[in-house]
Each structure stands twice: as C-alpha cells, then as structure tokens.
Amino acid sequence: MEENLSDRSGETVEKFVLERLLGEGGMGQVYLAQHQITDRWVAVKILHQEFAQNNEILARIRREAKAAALIGHPNIVEIIDSGTDQYGAPFIAMELLEGESLDDFLERMGPMPVPLACHIIADICDTLTAAHAKGVVHRYMKPENVFMQKRHKTVVPQVKILDFGISKFLTMDQQDMSLTKTGTVMGTPYYMSVEQAMGQKVDGRADIYSVGVILYQLLTARLPYYDTNYNRVLLQIVAGEHVPVIDIRPDLPQELSDIIQLAMTKNRDERYADCAQFRAALLPYVENYNLDELFGANAADGNFATNDIPLLTPTPQMADASVIRATLQSTKPVLSSTDTTGEVLDAPPARSKGIFVAIAGVVVLAALG
C-alpha cells in the first residue's frame, strides 16, 4: 500500500470502519468512521507511518488522551481510542465535531459585541478551571484551538477546547512533566505569557494570560502584539506595551478594559489567581442578554464550515529563551526592526465581516495536535 496517501475508505482500523475521507494534511488523514460495536460515528485521525517512530508525536497523542480522560469536562473533545493500525501508523479516534473554529467565527464576525465575546471567554474559563483543578495547564490556547460546536436545540454553540497535546501535567509535588524542558519556548507566540516567552516554568496563570489575549482579539479583531518574526514577538510580550482595548474601541466599558489588562499583566502574581476569578469578572457582561438572539443573528447559513482548519496540527515552533534574555540584558537590542533572526511567521489573515459561504451537508473536524 502506498504510505498513507491513498483513500482508505472501507477499511477497518481496530474497531472503526472508515466511512469516508474528510480531509488530509501534512501529518496524515482524517476519516468519518463508525464503531463496529456501538455504531457511534467518530473521527479517526491516521498519521503517516513515518511518525510511528517519532516519540514526540506519540507522546502528544498519549498526552491528548490522558488530559481528556483526566479532566472529564464536556467542553473538552472526547478521545475515544488510540493506537497503531495494521500498517504501523499511529491513529487516534475522537468525538466527531460539527461547527467552526473560534478563529473562523472571528474572521466572519469582526469585532464582537461584548456579551457575545464575554460568553465565549466565560465558557473557556469554566473549562480551564476544571483542567487546572486536575493539574493540567493547556499552554497553547488560541482561537484555532477553540471550537464552536453546533447544537441542534439552540443556536448557542457549545465551546470545545482542543489540543491538549502539549499541555503540562503537574504532579502533587508540582514537578514539571511537560514535553519541553525549562529554557525552551513552545507554541504560538502571539498568545504567550511573559513567563512562557522567557522559557520559565508555567502554571494556570499562563492560560489566563492567553485567554485574556483571545478576549482582546474577539473585541478588537486585533492582536495586542504582532510581528512576522518569532523572536521579536516574544520581545514585545516581555518588554513591550500593548494598546489598551478601550483605546481601540471607546464604546467598551472602562471596567471591561481593566479586566483584560489585569488578565494580561506581565507579572503573573498580579493576574487573576485562577480562571474562576476571571470568569466571575466577566459574567456581569453576559447576564440579562438573550444569547439565542445574539448567536442567531450571527450564525452561518446551513452547517458551519471549517475548511481552513488544519486537520492535523504540526508540532509548534520552538525558540531558545536565552536569545530573549540576552536581548533584554543588552544595551543594544539583538533584534532590530529589520532583523530576520528566528522563525518567520505567517501573517494572520485580515479580519472582516465579509460574506461567509457555508458548505451545506459537510461535517468537519476540529484541529487536534
């Protein structure tokens, strides 16, 4: 068989019959599949055989499954099974999702009304509260890792958090069991906290910072820190100052702008102590609003479509935090405005309210690492 390049619809992987190919990416393929015993429809992700010997990828799959089982929250994608197929390729079977990523929702919406944005973030905080209570820190929160699951009894979607594959587990004595060592930086830089950008040990307050950035973006359709160079983004996070939300949207309450500033404070000791506190601060902006009307007015026609979500997320970029520390300690910055040291990042797409074309009848999947 040609290595994971052909359509394997009709084959059986463990207990799952592959019904049809839903999508493929650089790391493998995703199939709509049915469990032979329970008849449940699931998504089966099959990685290329080359990853069978990749310990980091295999660790991410195990970590994803472990985190989902440990946390046991309805807003986390259920991992049903994992293993290797008859050809030795790693696979993971997961809950089938229908909807769109928060990233796509933002692209379609543009800057969101306050109740809408705060409702989404409050749900994210509720989910992360459960994760943190089990000693799991996500470390990779961004709009692409939040999925708006379509529900059939209400137009208000269910928030699902994806990609716990690089999450950090803390034992009872708080020992780091993460995939990366202290001193390295892993993940998407735009949403990193200062301590993460510096390669320091992180706890749940790093997730609070990231979620604060997401709320900033939902309300403004802008990132607080942006550059096409990986290391320069990290430098902005560590040493720069972002424009307060209220300066971009003067219509917002000053108190809400202050809430976001507090969540994004560089000193983690000055942030909210936990996601429950952050959520409680946002709830007054959600109460007394009809969410069905808010979401109904902004729902896509037909099934939500998520064509642009990478079905198989590659391992995030990494940077050496020593470069950042050396730059901060130098009298002359190592990275100038024209410097190209470090990873070059793709520019995020411009956000607008443009026309969203839904593809009726297409069931699509969340992006999982």
C-alpha positions, 0 to 999 in steps of 0.5 A: 500500500502506498504510505498513507496517501491513498483513500482508505475508505472501507477499511477497518482500523481496530474497531472503526470502519472508515466511512469516508475521507474528510480531509488530509494534511501534512501529518496524515488523514482524517476519516468519518468512521463508525464503531463496529460495536456501538455504531457511534460515528467518530473521527479517526485521525491516521498519521503517516507511518513515518511518525510511528517512530517519532516519540514526540508525536506519540507522546502528544497523542498519549498526552491528548488522551490522558488530559481528556480522560483526566479532566472529564469536562464536556467542553473538552473533545472526547478521545475515544481510542488510540493506537497503531493500525495494521500498517504501523501508523499511529491513529487516534479516534475522537468525538466527531465535531460539527461547527467552526473554529473560534478563529473562523467565527472571528474572521466572519464576525469582526469585532464582537459585541461584548456579551457575545465575546464575554460568553465565549471567554466565560465558557473557556474559563469554566473549562480551564478551571476544571483542567487546572483543578486536575493539574493540567495547564493547556499552554497553547490556547488560541482561537484555532484551538477553540471550537464552536460546536453546533447544537441542534436545540439552540443556536448557542454553540457549545465551546470545545477546547482542543489540543491538549497535546502539549499541555503540562501535567503537574504532579502533587509535588508540582514537578514539571512533566511537560514535553519541553524542558525549562529554557525552551519556548513552545507554541504560538507566540502571539498568545504567550505569557511573559513567563512562557516567552522567557522559557520559565516554568508555567502554571494556570496563570499562563492560560489566563494570560492567553485567554485574556489575549483571545478576549482582546482579539474577539473585541478588537479583531486585533492582536495586542502584539504582532510581528512576522518574526518569532523572536521579536514577538516574544520581545514585545510580550516581555518588554513591550506595551500593548494598546489598551482595548478601550483605546481601540474601541471607546464604546467598551466599558472602562471596567471591561478594559481593566479586566483584560489588562489585569488578565494580561499583566506581565507579572503573573502574581498580579493576574487573576489567581485562577480562571474562576476569578476571571470568569466571575469578572466577566459574567456581569457582561453576559447576564440579562442578554438573550444569547439565542438572539445574539448567536442567531443573528450571527450564525452561518447559513446551513452547517458551519464550515471549517475548511481552513482548519488544519486537520492535523496540527504540526508540532509548534515552533520552538525558540531558545529563551536565552536569545530573549534574555540576552536581548533584554540584558543588552544595551543594544537590542539583538533584534532590530526592526529589520532583523530576520533572526528566528522563525518567520511567521505567517501573517494572520489573515485580515479580519472582516465581516465579509460574506461567509459561504457555508458548505451545506451537508459537510461535517468537519473536524476540529484541529487536534495536535 
